[in-house]
Amino acid sequence: MAIFIQCPDCREKYKFENVHGGKNLACKCGRKLEIPPAAEDGSDIKECPFCNALGAPDAVICVGCGYNFNTGKKIKAPAEDEPEEEQGPSTMQKLIPIIKFVVAPLVILIVGFLIYSSVTGKSYGISKTAPLGVFDRIDREFIEIKLVKDAETKPIPKDFGVEGKIYTYVDEILKKRTKGFTIESISVAVDAQNRVVGFYSTFYPPGEGIPTTGSKVYLRMLGFWKDEMELPKSPDFKTQRVGGDGRLGYNMDVANVENNVVKAQWSKEPGPTALQASTDMIIVSLKEFKVEKLAMSPEQEAMERVSKMFDKDKKDGADAAKDDDE
């Protein structure tokens, strides 16, 4: 003989042998159910999931409360002295699958973003007095992501507006992987109070269809630009001619932006190969300093070295001619 019960929430039906009477059951929906005791004569019984009245196993309507076992609804109102019963699964129970598969992942993404923003800001030491962070925190952060700090430092350019040192970090793993062909770096300008007053970075965005994974500097700078500094995601680039109209000249796209805290410059020059969309440099400084004086692009530095060599050769030639005249 058997005992028939039905879950009041999801209306799942169960059949048990009489020996299981009086035991508890966890329904598939999570509701805890109690199996009624078996009938004394061993006959089949069916329990109403709402009023717990017992009836014949083939009963369609509960004689105790009017519950329809097939439709999950009642055909008569409960008595005045009885508490109002639920009419099948509640609205919240029907929404559980939607919450589980749609709302929950969305909440996780939002919380994850807030945690990322909070942790990143704290790891850089960003505050009102140090809008770009403090050196000790950034130094630790860059070392943790396996950027290698150069042993040598250089002074902040005098025209920038404050004295201090510049520390440079290189992605040696990427450099080794590309046999020294791709060198991406971040340089951090630090004042005497250990505040970061500016930084600049050189990186190579991949060409169309090339994945971005592997470029720590590129991804880190994009995140810092958009999330920490809240600068425009799509700055307005304008083409400039660098190095004159001669053979050494070339075009460079430059975007200058600022907000209440910082000034920034993002420049794009031709990429070294088809794998790189461009050679990019981002320079950011506190608003009170001259961002354009903090750094030059690798190409500009190379042109300046060549220019200095020409000037030196010219001077040496003039000195030699003067000595011959004497």
WOZIUR-V877459 format. One record per helix or strand. SS is the DSSP state (2 for helix, 1 for strand). FROM is the first residue (numbers start at 0). LEN is the number of residues. If there is no record, write none. Layout:
ss=SS from=FROM len=LEN
ss=SS from=FROM len=LEN
This chain:
ss=1 from=1 len=5
ss=1 from=12 len=5
ss=2 from=17 len=3
ss=1 from=23 len=3
ss=1 from=31 len=3
ss=1 from=44 len=3
ss=1 from=53 len=2
ss=1 from=60 len=1
ss=1 from=66 len=2
ss=1 from=73 len=1
ss=2 from=90 len=34
ss=1 from=133 len=1
ss=2 from=134 len=10
ss=1 from=147 len=2
ss=1 from=153 len=2
ss=2 from=157 len=3
ss=1 from=163 len=7
ss=2 from=171 len=6
ss=1 from=184 len=7
ss=1 from=194 len=9
ss=1 from=205 len=1
ss=2 from=215 len=13
ss=1 from=237 len=5
ss=1 from=249 len=9
ss=1 from=261 len=9
ss=1 from=275 len=1
ss=1 from=277 len=9
ss=2 from=290 len=3
ss=2 from=297 len=28
